[in-house]
Amino acid sequence: MSVKVEINPQGVAELFKSVQSFLQEAGEAVAARAGSMSGERYAASVHNAGFTAICNVYPDSEGAARDNSRNNTLLKAAGDLGMPQTKPHL
């Protein structure tokens, strides 16, 4: 028995955009939580790396960078929102 798989390029593009939207929302939620915890500015951005969407959440000021370095604010903010605090091991 053989199975024929046909990929719908438009469907793949739509799926990828929805993943990017999800990542942007999640990143913005972490940045907002970190900001509310510390009073400093944090930001999030999503970009593409081939077929992978990547979200970076980062300190957006020198004060935020110091705060994150001293207090692990981003890690705590992600944990408060129920996100994993360690990278998954494959």
Phi, psi and omega in degrees: 000130178242152180240132177257127180247128178241127182268133178265103184302322179294320178296320178296318179298318179295318178298315181298318179295322179292325177294317178299317179298316178299314180297320179297315179297317180295317179296319178294325177295317178295316180298318179295317180296317179298319179296320180288332179286327190244341186078009180255171182265125173236154182220168179222146175215149179243138174217167181260143173226087185068239179261022181239135173262135183235133176248126175250131173245130191212158174293135184252017176202165178296322179297320179293322179297317178296315180301314181295321179296319182282324191242359184053044187300316181296318178298316179294321180296318178295319179295321178299331181267008177082016180269153180299143180260001176226158177287141176290146177259127181266000000 
